[in-house]
Amino acid sequence: MSDFTTEIYTPAYASGFDIRGNGNNASTLVSIRNPWQGGTNVEQHLLILRDDA
């Protein structure tokens, strides 16, 4: 996760998730925090591999 430091997209009107990439390839990491009301300390990550990664 520490390799994905480049912000690709962070929504202006929603909270709890962001999409980050790294400068080496087109792979991205989607991070989701507390995806439902009342959820605490819930964090999930979806790694999307592209371009021969």
C-alpha distance matrix in Angstrom:
0.0 3.8 5.4 5.6 8.2 11.3 12.7 14.4 16.0 16.5 19.7 22.6 24.4 21.8 19.3 16.5 14.2 12.6 11.6 9.4 9.6 9.8 13.3 13.9 14.3 14.7 11.7 10.1 7.7 10.1 9.5 12.9 14.3 17.8 19.0 22.6 25.1 25.3 21.9 20.4 17.2 16.1 12.5 11.5 8.9 10.5 9.3 12.3 13.3 16.1 18.4 18.7 15.1
3.8 0.0 3.8 5.5 6.7 10.3 12.4 14.8 16.9 17.3 20.8 23.4 25.5 23.3 20.8 18.3 16.1 14.1 13.2 10.3 10.2 9.3 12.3 13.2 14.6 15.7 13.4 12.1 10.4 12.9 12.2 15.5 16.5 20.1 21.6 25.2 27.4 27.5 24.2 22.3 19.1 18.5 15.1 14.8 12.4 14.1 12.6 15.2 15.7 18.1 19.8 20.3 16.7
5.4 3.8 0.0 3.8 5.9 8.7 11.6 13.5 16.1 17.4 21.0 23.8 26.2 24.2 22.2 20.0 17.2 14.7 12.8 9.4 7.9 6.1 8.9 9.4 11.0 12.4 10.6 10.1 9.6 12.9 13.3 17.0 18.7 22.4 23.4 27.1 29.6 30.0 26.8 25.2 22.1 21.1 17.5 16.5 13.5 14.1 11.8 13.5 13.4 15.2 16.5 17.0 13.6
5.6 5.5 3.8 0.0 3.8 5.9 8.2 9.8 12.3 13.7 17.3 20.2 22.5 20.7 18.9 16.9 14.0 11.1 9.0 5.6 4.7 4.7 8.2 9.7 10.4 10.7 8.9 7.4 6.8 9.8 10.5 14.3 16.3 20.1 20.7 24.5 26.9 27.7 24.7 23.5 20.8 19.5 15.8 14.7 11.6 12.0 10.1 11.6 12.2 13.9 15.7 17.0 13.8
8.2 6.7 5.9 3.8 0.0 3.8 6.3 9.2 11.7 12.7 16.4 18.7 21.5 20.1 18.2 16.8 14.2 11.1 9.7 6.2 6.2 5.9 8.5 11.1 12.4 12.8 11.8 10.1 9.6 11.7 12.0 15.4 16.9 20.7 21.7 25.3 27.3 28.1 25.3 23.9 21.4 20.6 17.2 16.7 14.1 14.9 13.5 14.8 15.6 16.9 18.4 20.0 17.1
11.3 10.3 8.7 5.9 3.8 0.0 3.8 6.2 9.3 11.0 14.8 17.0 20.1 19.2 18.0 17.2 14.3 10.7 8.7 5.4 5.1 5.5 7.1 10.5 11.3 11.1 11.1 9.4 10.0 11.9 12.9 16.3 18.2 21.9 22.4 26.0 28.0 29.2 26.8 25.7 23.6 22.6 19.1 18.3 15.6 15.7 14.3 14.6 15.4 15.9 17.2 19.4 17.0
12.7 12.4 11.6 8.2 6.3 3.8 0.0 3.8 5.8 7.3 11.0 13.2 16.3 15.6 14.7 14.4 11.5 7.8 6.4 4.6 6.5 8.6 10.4 13.7 13.7 12.5 12.3 9.7 9.9 10.5 11.4 14.2 16.1 19.7 19.9 23.4 25.2 26.7 24.5 23.8 22.2 21.1 17.9 17.2 14.9 15.1 14.5 14.7 16.3 16.9 18.7 21.2 19.0
14.4 14.8 13.5 9.8 9.2 6.2 3.8 0.0 3.8 7.0 10.1 12.9 15.8 15.2 15.1 15.0 11.7 8.0 5.6 5.1 6.3 9.2 10.8 13.6 12.7 10.6 10.9 8.3 9.5 9.8 11.8 14.5 17.0 20.4 19.9 23.3 25.5 27.4 25.3 25.1 23.7 22.1 18.9 17.6 15.0 14.4 13.7 13.0 14.7 14.8 16.6 19.5 17.8
16.0 16.9 16.1 12.3 11.7 9.3 5.8 3.8 0.0 3.8 6.4 9.3 12.0 11.5 11.9 12.4 9.3 6.2 5.2 6.9 9.4 12.7 14.5 17.3 16.1 13.6 13.4 10.4 10.6 9.5 11.1 12.8 15.2 18.2 17.4 20.6 22.6 24.8 23.0 23.2 22.3 20.6 17.8 16.8 14.9 14.4 14.7 14.3 16.7 17.0 19.3 22.2 20.6
16.5 17.3 17.4 13.7 12.7 11.0 7.3 7.0 3.8 0.0 3.8 6.5 9.2 8.4 8.4 9.4 7.2 4.9 6.4 8.6 11.9 15.1 17.2 20.2 19.3 17.0 16.3 12.9 12.0 10.1 10.4 11.3 12.9 15.6 15.2 18.2 19.7 21.8 20.3 20.4 19.8 18.5 16.1 15.9 14.8 15.1 16.2 16.5 19.3 20.1 22.6 25.4 23.4
19.7 20.8 21.0 17.3 16.4 14.8 11.0 10.1 6.4 3.8 0.0 3.8 5.7 5.6 7.1 9.3 7.9 7.3 9.2 12.1 15.3 18.6 20.7 23.5 22.4 19.7 19.0 15.6 14.7 12.2 12.3 12.2 13.5 15.5 14.5 16.9 18.1 20.7 19.8 20.5 20.6 19.1 17.3 17.2 16.6 16.8 18.4 18.5 21.6 22.3 24.9 27.8 26.1
22.6 23.4 23.8 20.2 18.7 17.0 13.2 12.9 9.3 6.5 3.8 0.0 3.8 6.0 7.9 11.0 10.8 10.5 12.7 15.2 18.4 21.5 23.3 26.4 25.5 22.9 22.5 19.1 18.3 15.8 15.5 15.0 15.7 17.2 16.6 18.4 18.8 21.3 21.0 21.6 22.1 21.2 19.8 20.2 19.9 20.5 22.1 22.2 25.2 25.9 28.4 31.3 29.6
24.4 25.5 26.2 22.5 21.5 20.1 16.3 15.8 12.0 9.2 5.7 3.8 0.0 3.8 6.9 10.4 11.0 11.9 14.5 17.5 20.9 24.2 26.3 29.2 28.0 25.3 24.5 21.0 19.8 16.8 16.2 14.9 15.2 15.9 14.8 16.0 16.2 18.9 19.1 20.2 21.4 20.3 19.5 20.0 20.4 21.0 23.1 23.4 26.7 27.6 30.4 33.2 31.5
21.8 23.3 24.2 20.7 20.1 19.2 15.6 15.2 11.5 8.4 5.6 6.0 3.8 0.0 3.8 7.0 7.8 9.7 12.6 15.9 19.4 22.9 25.4 28.0 26.7 24.0 22.7 19.1 17.4 14.0 13.1 11.3 11.6 12.2 11.1 12.5 13.1 15.9 15.7 16.9 17.9 16.7 15.9 16.4 17.1 17.9 20.4 21.0 24.5 25.9 28.9 31.5 29.5
19.3 20.8 22.2 18.9 18.2 18.0 14.7 15.1 11.9 8.4 7.1 7.9 6.9 3.8 0.0 3.7 5.8 8.3 11.9 14.7 18.5 21.7 24.5 27.1 26.2 23.8 22.1 18.4 16.1 12.8 11.0 9.0 8.5 9.4 9.3 11.2 11.7 13.8 13.2 13.8 14.6 13.6 12.9 14.1 15.0 16.6 19.2 20.5 24.0 25.7 28.8 31.1 28.7
16.5 18.3 20.0 16.9 16.8 17.2 14.4 15.0 12.4 9.4 9.3 11.0 10.4 7.0 3.7 0.0 3.8 7.2 10.7 13.4 17.1 20.2 23.4 25.7 24.7 22.6 20.4 16.7 13.8 10.6 8.0 5.7 4.8 6.4 6.8 9.5 10.9 12.5 10.9 11.2 11.4 10.2 9.2 10.4 11.7 13.7 16.5 18.4 21.9 24.1 27.4 29.3 26.6
14.2 16.1 17.2 14.0 14.2 14.3 11.5 11.7 9.3 7.2 7.9 10.8 11.0 7.8 5.8 3.8 0.0 3.8 7.1 10.0 13.6 16.9 20.1 22.2 21.1 18.9 16.8 13.0 10.4 7.1 5.3 4.4 6.0 8.9 8.5 11.9 14.0 15.8 13.7 14.0 13.5 11.6 9.4 9.4 9.5 10.9 13.4 14.9 18.3 20.4 23.6 25.6 23.1
12.6 14.1 14.7 11.1 11.1 10.7 7.8 8.0 6.2 4.9 7.3 10.5 11.9 9.7 8.3 7.2 3.8 0.0 3.8 6.5 10.2 13.6 16.6 18.9 17.9 15.8 14.0 10.3 8.3 5.9 5.5 7.0 9.1 12.4 12.2 15.6 17.7 19.5 17.3 17.2 16.2 14.5 11.7 11.2 10.0 10.8 12.2 13.3 16.4 18.0 21.0 23.2 20.8
11.6 13.2 12.8 9.0 9.7 8.7 6.4 5.6 5.2 6.4 9.2 12.7 14.5 12.6 11.9 10.7 7.1 3.8 0.0 3.8 7.0 10.6 13.5 15.6 14.3 12.0 10.4 6.8 5.7 4.6 6.5 9.1 12.0 15.4 14.8 18.4 20.9 22.7 20.3 20.3 18.9 16.8 13.6 12.2 9.8 9.5 9.9 10.3 13.1 14.4 17.3 19.6 17.3
9.4 10.3 9.4 5.6 6.2 5.4 4.6 5.1 6.9 8.6 12.1 15.2 17.5 15.9 14.7 13.4 10.0 6.5 3.8 0.0 3.8 7.1 10.1 12.4 11.7 10.2 8.8 5.6 5.3 6.5 8.1 11.5 14.0 17.7 17.7 21.4 23.8 25.3 22.7 22.1 20.2 18.5 15.0 13.6 10.8 10.7 9.8 10.4 12.3 13.6 15.9 18.1 15.5
9.6 10.2 7.9 4.7 6.2 5.1 6.5 6.3 9.4 11.9 15.3 18.4 20.9 19.4 18.5 17.1 13.6 10.2 7.0 3.8 0.0 3.8 6.8 8.7 8.0 7.1 6.2 4.5 6.1 8.9 11.1 14.7 17.4 21.1 21.0 24.7 27.3 28.7 26.0 25.4 23.2 21.4 17.7 16.0 12.6 11.8 9.8 9.6 10.4 11.1 12.9 15.0 12.6
9.8 9.3 6.1 4.7 5.9 5.5 8.6 9.2 12.7 15.1 18.6 21.5 24.2 22.9 21.7 20.2 16.9 13.6 10.6 7.1 3.8 0.0 3.8 5.6 6.5 7.5 7.2 7.3 9.0 12.2 14.0 17.8 20.2 24.0 24.2 28.0 30.5 31.7 28.8 27.8 25.3 23.8 20.1 18.5 15.1 14.5 11.8 11.8 11.5 11.9 12.8 14.5 11.9
13.3 12.3 8.9 8.2 8.5 7.1 10.4 10.8 14.5 17.2 20.7 23.3 26.3 25.4 24.5 23.4 20.1 16.6 13.5 10.1 6.8 3.8 0.0 3.8 5.9 7.8 9.2 10.2 12.5 15.6 17.6 21.3 23.7 27.5 27.7 31.4 33.9 35.1 32.3 31.4 28.9 27.5 23.8 22.2 18.8 17.9 15.1 14.5 13.5 13.0 12.8 14.7 12.8
13.9 13.2 9.4 9.7 11.1 10.5 13.7 13.6 17.3 20.2 23.5 26.4 29.2 28.0 27.1 25.7 22.2 18.9 15.6 12.4 8.7 5.6 3.8 0.0 3.8 7.3 8.5 10.8 13.3 16.8 19.1 22.8 25.4 29.2 29.2 33.0 35.7 36.9 33.9 33.0 30.3 28.7 24.9 23.0 19.3 18.1 14.8 14.0 12.0 11.3 10.5 11.7 9.9
14.3 14.6 11.0 10.4 12.4 11.3 13.7 12.7 16.1 19.3 22.4 25.5 28.0 26.7 26.2 24.7 21.1 17.9 14.3 11.7 8.0 6.5 5.9 3.8 0.0 3.8 5.7 8.6 11.8 15.2 18.0 21.6 24.6 28.2 27.8 31.5 34.5 35.9 32.9 32.5 30.0 27.9 24.2 21.8 18.0 16.2 12.7 11.1 9.0 7.7 6.9 8.8 7.5
14.7 15.7 12.4 10.7 12.8 11.1 12.5 10.6 13.6 17.0 19.7 22.9 25.3 24.0 23.8 22.6 18.9 15.8 12.0 10.2 7.1 7.5 7.8 7.3 3.8 0.0 3.8 6.4 10.2 12.9 16.2 19.5 22.8 26.3 25.4 29.1 32.1 33.9 31.1 30.9 28.8 26.5 22.8 20.2 16.5 14.2 11.2 8.8 7.4 5.7 6.2 9.2 8.2
11.7 13.4 10.6 8.9 11.8 11.1 12.3 10.9 13.4 16.3 19.0 22.5 24.5 22.7 22.1 20.4 16.8 14.0 10.4 8.8 6.2 7.2 9.2 8.5 5.7 3.8 0.0 3.8 7.1 10.2 13.4 16.7 20.0 23.4 22.7 26.4 29.5 31.1 28.1 27.9 25.7 23.2 19.5 16.8 13.0 10.7 7.5 5.6 4.6 5.1 7.4 9.3 7.1
10.1 12.1 10.1 7.4 10.1 9.4 9.7 8.3 10.4 12.9 15.6 19.1 21.0 19.1 18.4 16.7 13.0 10.3 6.8 5.6 4.5 7.3 10.2 10.8 8.6 6.4 3.8 0.0 3.8 6.6 9.8 13.2 16.5 19.9 19.2 22.9 25.9 27.5 24.6 24.5 22.5 20.1 16.4 13.9 10.3 8.4 6.1 5.2 6.7 8.1 11.0 13.0 10.6
7.7 10.4 9.6 6.8 9.6 10.0 9.9 9.5 10.6 12.0 14.7 18.3 19.8 17.4 16.1 13.8 10.4 8.3 5.7 5.3 6.1 9.0 12.5 13.3 11.8 10.2 7.1 3.8 0.0 3.8 6.3 9.9 13.0 16.5 16.1 19.9 22.9 24.2 21.2 20.9 18.7 16.4 12.7 10.3 6.7 5.8 4.6 6.2 8.7 11.2 14.3 15.7 12.9
10.1 12.9 12.9 9.8 11.7 11.9 10.5 9.8 9.5 10.1 12.2 15.8 16.8 14.0 12.8 10.6 7.1 5.9 4.6 6.5 8.9 12.2 15.6 16.8 15.2 12.9 10.2 6.6 3.8 0.0 3.8 6.6 10.1 13.4 12.6 16.3 19.4 21.0 18.1 18.3 16.6 14.0 10.6 8.3 5.6 5.1 6.5 7.9 11.3 13.6 17.0 18.7 16.1
9.5 12.2 13.3 10.5 12.0 12.9 11.4 11.8 11.1 10.4 12.3 15.5 16.2 13.1 11.0 8.0 5.3 5.5 6.5 8.1 11.1 14.0 17.6 19.1 18.0 16.2 13.4 9.8 6.3 3.8 0.0 3.8 6.7 10.2 10.3 14.1 16.8 18.0 15.0 14.7 12.9 10.6 7.2 5.9 4.6 6.6 8.8 11.2 14.4 17.1 20.5 21.9 19.0
12.9 15.5 17.0 14.3 15.4 16.3 14.2 14.5 12.8 11.3 12.2 15.0 14.9 11.3 9.0 5.7 4.4 7.0 9.1 11.5 14.7 17.8 21.3 22.8 21.6 19.5 16.7 13.2 9.9 6.6 3.8 0.0 3.8 6.8 6.5 10.3 13.1 14.4 11.5 11.9 10.8 8.2 5.7 5.2 6.3 8.4 11.5 13.8 17.3 20.0 23.5 25.0 22.2
14.3 16.5 18.7 16.3 16.9 18.2 16.1 17.0 15.2 12.9 13.5 15.7 15.2 11.6 8.5 4.8 6.0 9.1 12.0 14.0 17.4 20.2 23.7 25.4 24.6 22.8 20.0 16.5 13.0 10.1 6.7 3.8 0.0 3.8 5.7 8.8 10.9 11.5 8.6 8.4 7.5 5.7 4.5 6.5 8.8 11.7 14.8 17.4 20.8 23.6 27.0 28.3 25.4
17.8 20.1 22.4 20.1 20.7 21.9 19.7 20.4 18.2 15.6 15.5 17.2 15.9 12.2 9.4 6.4 8.9 12.4 15.4 17.7 21.1 24.0 27.5 29.2 28.2 26.3 23.4 19.9 16.5 13.4 10.2 6.8 3.8 0.0 3.8 5.7 7.4 7.8 4.9 5.7 6.6 4.8 6.3 8.6 11.7 14.4 17.8 20.3 23.8 26.7 30.2 31.5 28.6
19.0 21.6 23.4 20.7 21.7 22.4 19.9 19.9 17.4 15.2 14.5 16.6 14.8 11.1 9.3 6.8 8.5 12.2 14.8 17.7 21.0 24.2 27.7 29.2 27.8 25.4 22.7 19.2 16.1 12.6 10.3 6.5 5.7 3.8 0.0 3.8 7.0 8.9 6.8 9.0 10.1 7.4 8.1 8.8 11.6 13.4 17.0 19.0 22.7 25.3 29.0 30.4 27.9
22.6 25.2 27.1 24.5 25.3 26.0 23.4 23.3 20.6 18.2 16.9 18.4 16.0 12.5 11.2 9.5 11.9 15.6 18.4 21.4 24.7 28.0 31.4 33.0 31.5 29.1 26.4 22.9 19.9 16.3 14.1 10.3 8.8 5.7 3.8 0.0 3.8 6.2 5.5 8.9 11.1 9.1 11.0 12.1 15.2 16.9 20.6 22.6 26.3 28.9 32.6 34.0 31.5
25.1 27.4 29.6 26.9 27.3 28.0 25.2 25.5 22.6 19.7 18.1 18.8 16.2 13.1 11.7 10.9 14.0 17.7 20.9 23.8 27.3 30.5 33.9 35.7 34.5 32.1 29.5 25.9 22.9 19.4 16.8 13.1 10.9 7.4 7.0 3.8 0.0 3.8 5.5 8.7 11.9 11.1 13.5 15.3 18.4 20.4 24.0 26.0 29.7 32.3 35.9 37.4 34.9
25.3 27.5 30.0 27.7 28.1 29.2 26.7 27.4 24.8 21.8 20.7 21.3 18.9 15.9 13.8 12.5 15.8 19.5 22.7 25.3 28.7 31.7 35.1 36.9 35.9 33.9 31.1 27.5 24.2 21.0 18.0 14.4 11.5 7.8 8.9 6.2 3.8 0.0 3.8 6.3 10.0 10.2 13.3 15.7 19.2 21.7 25.3 27.7 31.3 34.1 37.7 39.0 36.2
21.9 24.2 26.8 24.7 25.3 26.8 24.5 25.3 23.0 20.3 19.8 21.0 19.1 15.7 13.2 10.9 13.7 17.3 20.3 22.7 26.0 28.8 32.3 33.9 32.9 31.1 28.1 24.6 21.2 18.1 15.0 11.5 8.6 4.9 6.8 5.5 5.5 3.8 0.0 3.8 6.8 6.4 9.7 12.2 15.7 18.4 22.0 24.6 28.1 31.1 34.7 35.8 32.9
20.4 22.3 25.2 23.5 23.9 25.7 23.8 25.1 23.2 20.4 20.5 21.6 20.2 16.9 13.8 11.2 14.0 17.2 20.3 22.1 25.4 27.8 31.4 33.0 32.5 30.9 27.9 24.5 20.9 18.3 14.7 11.9 8.4 5.7 9.0 8.9 8.7 6.3 3.8 0.0 3.8 5.5 8.8 12.1 15.6 18.8 22.0 25.0 28.2 31.3 34.9 35.8 32.7
17.2 19.1 22.1 20.8 21.4 23.6 22.2 23.7 22.3 19.8 20.6 22.1 21.4 17.9 14.6 11.4 13.5 16.2 18.9 20.2 23.2 25.3 28.9 30.3 30.0 28.8 25.7 22.5 18.7 16.6 12.9 10.8 7.5 6.6 10.1 11.1 11.9 10.0 6.8 3.8 0.0 3.8 6.4 10.1 13.3 16.8 19.7 23.0 26.0 29.3 32.7 33.3 30.0
16.1 18.5 21.1 19.5 20.6 22.6 21.1 22.1 20.6 18.5 19.1 21.2 20.3 16.7 13.6 10.2 11.6 14.5 16.8 18.5 21.4 23.8 27.5 28.7 27.9 26.5 23.2 20.1 16.4 14.0 10.6 8.2 5.7 4.8 7.4 9.1 11.1 10.2 6.4 5.5 3.8 0.0 3.8 6.8 10.4 13.7 16.9 20.0 23.2 26.4 30.0 30.7 27.5
12.5 15.1 17.5 15.8 17.2 19.1 17.9 18.9 17.8 16.1 17.3 19.8 19.5 15.9 12.9 9.2 9.4 11.7 13.6 15.0 17.7 20.1 23.8 24.9 24.2 22.8 19.5 16.4 12.7 10.6 7.2 5.7 4.5 6.3 8.1 11.0 13.5 13.3 9.7 8.8 6.4 3.8 0.0 3.8 6.9 10.4 13.3 16.6 19.7 22.9 26.4 27.1 23.9
11.5 14.8 16.5 14.7 16.7 18.3 17.2 17.6 16.8 15.9 17.2 20.2 20.0 16.4 14.1 10.4 9.4 11.2 12.2 13.6 16.0 18.5 22.2 23.0 21.8 20.2 16.8 13.9 10.3 8.3 5.9 5.2 6.5 8.6 8.8 12.1 15.3 15.7 12.2 12.1 10.1 6.8 3.8 0.0 3.8 6.9 10.1 13.2 16.4 19.7 23.3 23.9 20.9
8.9 12.4 13.5 11.6 14.1 15.6 14.9 15.0 14.9 14.8 16.6 19.9 20.4 17.1 15.0 11.7 9.5 10.0 9.8 10.8 12.6 15.1 18.8 19.3 18.0 16.5 13.0 10.3 6.7 5.6 4.6 6.3 8.8 11.7 11.6 15.2 18.4 19.2 15.7 15.6 13.3 10.4 6.9 3.8 0.0 3.8 6.4 9.7 12.8 16.1 19.6 20.2 17.2
10.5 14.1 14.1 12.0 14.9 15.7 15.1 14.4 14.4 15.1 16.8 20.5 21.0 17.9 16.6 13.7 10.9 10.8 9.5 10.7 11.8 14.5 17.9 18.1 16.2 14.2 10.7 8.4 5.8 5.1 6.6 8.4 11.7 14.4 13.4 16.9 20.4 21.7 18.4 18.8 16.8 13.7 10.4 6.9 3.8 0.0 3.8 6.4 9.7 12.9 16.6 17.4 14.7
9.3 12.6 11.8 10.1 13.5 14.3 14.5 13.7 14.7 16.2 18.4 22.1 23.1 20.4 19.2 16.5 13.4 12.2 9.9 9.8 9.8 11.8 15.1 14.8 12.7 11.2 7.5 6.1 4.6 6.5 8.8 11.5 14.8 17.8 17.0 20.6 24.0 25.3 22.0 22.0 19.7 16.9 13.3 10.1 6.4 3.8 0.0 3.8 6.3 9.8 13.3 13.8 11.0
12.3 15.2 13.5 11.6 14.8 14.6 14.7 13.0 14.3 16.5 18.5 22.2 23.4 21.0 20.5 18.4 14.9 13.3 10.3 10.4 9.6 11.8 14.5 14.0 11.1 8.8 5.6 5.2 6.2 7.9 11.2 13.8 17.4 20.3 19.0 22.6 26.0 27.7 24.6 25.0 23.0 20.0 16.6 13.2 9.7 6.4 3.8 0.0 3.8 6.6 10.3 11.4 9.4
13.3 15.7 13.4 12.2 15.6 15.4 16.3 14.7 16.7 19.3 21.6 25.2 26.7 24.5 24.0 21.9 18.3 16.4 13.1 12.3 10.4 11.5 13.5 12.0 9.0 7.4 4.6 6.7 8.7 11.3 14.4 17.3 20.8 23.8 22.7 26.3 29.7 31.3 28.1 28.2 26.0 23.2 19.7 16.4 12.8 9.7 6.3 3.8 0.0 3.8 7.2 7.7 5.6
16.1 18.1 15.2 13.9 16.9 15.9 16.9 14.8 17.0 20.1 22.3 25.9 27.6 25.9 25.7 24.1 20.4 18.0 14.4 13.6 11.1 11.9 13.0 11.3 7.7 5.7 5.1 8.1 11.2 13.6 17.1 20.0 23.6 26.7 25.3 28.9 32.3 34.1 31.1 31.3 29.3 26.4 22.9 19.7 16.1 12.9 9.8 6.6 3.8 0.0 3.8 5.8 5.6
18.4 19.8 16.5 15.7 18.4 17.2 18.7 16.6 19.3 22.6 24.9 28.4 30.4 28.9 28.8 27.4 23.6 21.0 17.3 15.9 12.9 12.8 12.8 10.5 6.9 6.2 7.4 11.0 14.3 17.0 20.5 23.5 27.0 30.2 29.0 32.6 35.9 37.7 34.7 34.9 32.7 30.0 26.4 23.3 19.6 16.6 13.3 10.3 7.2 3.8 0.0 3.8 5.6
18.7 20.3 17.0 17.0 20.0 19.4 21.2 19.5 22.2 25.4 27.8 31.3 33.2 31.5 31.1 29.3 25.6 23.2 19.6 18.1 15.0 14.5 14.7 11.7 8.8 9.2 9.3 13.0 15.7 18.7 21.9 25.0 28.3 31.5 30.4 34.0 37.4 39.0 35.8 35.8 33.3 30.7 27.1 23.9 20.2 17.4 13.8 11.4 7.7 5.8 3.8 0.0 3.8
15.1 16.7 13.6 13.8 17.1 17.0 19.0 17.8 20.6 23.4 26.1 29.6 31.5 29.5 28.7 26.6 23.1 20.8 17.3 15.5 12.6 11.9 12.8 9.9 7.5 8.2 7.1 10.6 12.9 16.1 19.0 22.2 25.4 28.6 27.9 31.5 34.9 36.2 32.9 32.7 30.0 27.5 23.9 20.9 17.2 14.7 11.0 9.4 5.6 5.6 5.6 3.8 0.0
